[in-house]
């Protein structure tokens, strides 16, 4: 029993030592592409983003454009969430939070609310990463469908400054 408790204590200590809140503040800019949607619709679903990474939290704003959809597609989304870092020299950044914004389809504007999670790998001032989003979107009304959840995956690359 003592060995089991010691093992549990050591495991907890190792996990706590490796995953922790970020201890600095910086801005990022990035571009991301939803590969799956781009291939399916034969166009480029692209996102431009600016973000403040600040200790335990992040705040971001992004604009997404997917012009090949009927009526076009342009959204503006703000996000807020929690940052964690892992690895020697903070090589990995993990984040998760909420999203809220609007979608412009043709001349109509629709609300959007959702969640996101992602992981970035830092190479000095540049990072590459993966992000997943789940958004409740009401722009489906544009094509006669009911509002529903849409899940997307993005590959992103950016810079820190």
The 8 nearest C-alpha neighbors of each residue, nearest first, counted from 0:
[[1, 3, 2, 4, 5, 6, 7, 8],
 [2, 0, 4, 3, 5, 6, 7, 8],
 [3, 1, 5, 0, 4, 6, 7, 8],
 [2, 4, 6, 0, 1, 5, 7, 8],
 [5, 3, 7, 1, 6, 2, 8, 0],
 [4, 6, 2, 8, 3, 7, 1, 9],
 [5, 7, 3, 9, 4, 8, 2, 10],
 [8, 6, 4, 10, 5, 9, 11, 3],
 [9, 7, 5, 11, 6, 10, 4, 12],
 [8, 10, 12, 6, 11, 7, 13, 5],
 [11, 9, 13, 7, 12, 8, 6, 14],
 [12, 10, 8, 14, 9, 13, 15, 7],
 [11, 13, 9, 15, 10, 14, 16, 8],
 [14, 12, 16, 10, 15, 11, 9, 17],
 [15, 13, 17, 11, 16, 12, 18, 10],
 [16, 14, 12, 13, 18, 17, 11, 19],
 [17, 15, 13, 14, 18, 12, 19, 11],
 [16, 18, 14, 85, 15, 86, 13, 19],
 [19, 17, 85, 15, 84, 16, 14, 83],
 [18, 20, 83, 84, 17, 21, 15, 85],
 [19, 21, 83, 55, 84, 82, 22, 54],
 [20, 22, 54, 84, 83, 23, 55, 19],
 [21, 23, 54, 20, 24, 55, 53, 19],
 [24, 22, 54, 21, 53, 25, 52, 55],
 [23, 25, 53, 52, 54, 22, 26, 51],
 [24, 26, 52, 160, 51, 53, 159, 27],
 [27, 25, 51, 160, 50, 159, 52, 28],
 [28, 26, 159, 50, 158, 49, 160, 51],
 [27, 29, 49, 157, 48, 158, 50, 159],
 [30, 28, 157, 48, 156, 47, 158, 27],
 [29, 31, 47, 46, 155, 156, 48, 157],
 [30, 32, 155, 46, 154, 45, 153, 156],
 [31, 33, 45, 153, 154, 34, 44, 46],
 [34, 32, 153, 44, 36, 35, 152, 37],
 [33, 35, 37, 32, 36, 38, 153, 154],
 [34, 36, 38, 37, 33, 39, 152, 151],
 [37, 35, 39, 38, 34, 33, 40, 44],
 [38, 36, 43, 42, 34, 44, 35, 40],
 [37, 39, 41, 35, 36, 40, 34, 42],
 [40, 38, 36, 37, 41, 35, 42, 34],
 [39, 41, 37, 42, 38, 36, 67, 68],
 [42, 40, 38, 37, 39, 43, 67, 36],
 [43, 41, 37, 40, 67, 44, 38, 65],
 [42, 44, 37, 45, 65, 41, 32, 67],
 [45, 43, 65, 37, 33, 32, 64, 42],
 [46, 44, 32, 64, 63, 31, 43, 65],
 [45, 47, 63, 31, 30, 62, 32, 48],
 [48, 46, 30, 62, 61, 29, 63, 31],
 [47, 49, 61, 29, 28, 60, 30, 46],
 [50, 48, 28, 60, 27, 59, 61, 29],
 [49, 51, 59, 27, 26, 58, 52, 28],
 [50, 52, 26, 58, 57, 25, 53, 59],
 [53, 51, 57, 25, 24, 26, 50, 56],
 [52, 54, 24, 56, 57, 51, 55, 23],
 [53, 55, 21, 22, 23, 56, 24, 20],
 [56, 54, 82, 20, 81, 21, 53, 83],
 [57, 55, 81, 82, 53, 80, 54, 52],
 [56, 58, 52, 80, 51, 79, 53, 81],
 [59, 57, 79, 51, 78, 50, 52, 80],
 [60, 58, 50, 78, 77, 49, 51, 79],
 [59, 61, 77, 49, 76, 48, 78, 50],
 [62, 60, 48, 76, 47, 75, 49, 77],
 [61, 63, 75, 47, 74, 46, 76, 48],
 [62, 64, 46, 74, 73, 45, 47, 61],
 [65, 63, 73, 45, 72, 44, 66, 46],
 [64, 66, 44, 72, 67, 43, 68, 71],
 [65, 67, 71, 68, 72, 64, 73, 42],
 [68, 66, 65, 42, 71, 69, 40, 41],
 [69, 67, 71, 66, 70, 72, 65, 40],
 [68, 70, 71, 67, 66, 72, 104, 105],
 [71, 69, 105, 104, 68, 72, 66, 67],
 [72, 70, 66, 68, 69, 104, 105, 67],
 [71, 73, 65, 104, 66, 64, 103, 68],
 [74, 72, 64, 103, 63, 102, 65, 104],
 [73, 75, 102, 63, 62, 101, 103, 76],
 [76, 74, 62, 100, 101, 61, 63, 102],
 [75, 77, 100, 61, 99, 60, 74, 98],
 [78, 76, 60, 99, 59, 98, 100, 61],
 [77, 79, 98, 59, 97, 58, 60, 99],
 [80, 78, 58, 96, 57, 97, 59, 98],
 [96, 81, 79, 57, 95, 56, 97, 94],
 [80, 82, 56, 94, 55, 95, 57, 96],
 [83, 81, 94, 55, 56, 93, 20, 57],
 [82, 84, 20, 93, 19, 21, 92, 94],
 [83, 85, 92, 19, 91, 89, 18, 21],
 [86, 84, 18, 91, 17, 89, 90, 92],
 [85, 87, 89, 90, 17, 91, 88, 84],
 [86, 88, 89, 90, 85, 17, 91, 84],
 [87, 89, 90, 86, 85, 91, 121, 84],
 [90, 88, 86, 87, 85, 91, 84, 92],
 [89, 91, 121, 86, 88, 120, 87, 85],
 [92, 90, 120, 85, 84, 89, 119, 86],
 [93, 91, 84, 119, 118, 83, 85, 120],
 [94, 92, 118, 83, 117, 82, 84, 91],
 [95, 93, 82, 117, 81, 116, 83, 118],
 [94, 96, 116, 80, 115, 81, 117, 82],
 [80, 97, 95, 79, 115, 114, 81, 116],
 [96, 98, 114, 78, 79, 113, 115, 80],
 [99, 97, 78, 113, 114, 112, 77, 76],
 [100, 98, 112, 77, 76, 111, 113, 78],
 [101, 99, 76, 111, 75, 110, 77, 112],
 [100, 102, 110, 111, 109, 74, 75, 76],
 [101, 103, 74, 109, 108, 73, 110, 104],
 [102, 104, 108, 73, 107, 74, 72, 105],
 [105, 103, 72, 107, 70, 71, 106, 108],
 [104, 106, 70, 107, 71, 103, 72, 108],
 [105, 107, 104, 108, 103, 70, 71, 141],
 [108, 106, 104, 105, 103, 109, 141, 102],
 [107, 109, 103, 102, 104, 101, 106, 110],
 [108, 110, 102, 138, 101, 137, 103, 107],
 [111, 109, 101, 100, 102, 137, 136, 112],
 [110, 112, 136, 100, 101, 99, 135, 134],
 [113, 111, 99, 135, 134, 98, 100, 110],
 [114, 112, 134, 98, 133, 135, 97, 99],
 [113, 115, 97, 133, 98, 132, 96, 134],
 [116, 114, 132, 96, 95, 131, 97, 133],
 [117, 115, 95, 131, 94, 130, 96, 132],
 [116, 118, 130, 94, 129, 93, 131, 95],
 [117, 119, 93, 128, 129, 92, 94, 130],
 [120, 118, 128, 92, 127, 91, 126, 121],
 [119, 121, 91, 126, 127, 90, 128, 92],
 [122, 120, 126, 90, 123, 125, 91, 119],
 [121, 123, 125, 126, 124, 120, 90, 127],
 [122, 124, 125, 121, 126, 159, 90, 158],
 [125, 123, 159, 158, 122, 126, 121, 160],
 [126, 124, 158, 122, 123, 157, 121, 159],
 [127, 125, 121, 120, 157, 122, 156, 158],
 [128, 126, 156, 120, 119, 155, 157, 121],
 [127, 129, 119, 155, 118, 154, 120, 156],
 [128, 130, 154, 117, 118, 153, 155, 119],
 [129, 131, 117, 153, 116, 152, 118, 154],
 [132, 130, 152, 116, 115, 151, 117, 153],
 [133, 131, 115, 151, 150, 114, 134, 152],
 [132, 134, 150, 114, 113, 149, 115, 148],
 [135, 133, 113, 149, 148, 112, 136, 132],
 [134, 136, 148, 147, 112, 113, 111, 149],
 [137, 135, 111, 146, 138, 147, 134, 148],
 [136, 138, 146, 139, 109, 140, 110, 111],
 [139, 137, 140, 109, 141, 136, 102, 146],
 [138, 140, 144, 141, 137, 146, 142, 145],
 [139, 141, 143, 144, 138, 142, 145, 137],
 [142, 140, 139, 138, 143, 104, 144, 107],
 [141, 143, 140, 139, 144, 138, 69, 145],
 [144, 142, 140, 141, 139, 145, 138, 146],
 [145, 143, 140, 139, 142, 146, 141, 138],
 [144, 146, 140, 139, 147, 143, 137, 138],
 [147, 145, 137, 139, 136, 140, 144, 138],
 [148, 146, 135, 136, 145, 149, 137, 139],
 [147, 149, 135, 134, 136, 133, 150, 146],
 [150, 148, 134, 133, 135, 147, 151, 136],
 [151, 149, 133, 132, 134, 148, 152, 131],
 [150, 152, 132, 131, 133, 149, 153, 33],
 [151, 153, 131, 33, 130, 132, 154, 150],
 [154, 152, 33, 130, 32, 129, 31, 155],
 [153, 155, 129, 31, 32, 128, 33, 130],
 [156, 154, 31, 128, 30, 127, 129, 153],
 [157, 155, 127, 29, 126, 30, 128, 31],
 [158, 156, 29, 126, 28, 125, 30, 127],
 [157, 159, 125, 27, 124, 28, 126, 29],
 [160, 158, 27, 124, 26, 125, 25, 28],
 [159, 26, 25, 27, 158, 124, 28, 125]]
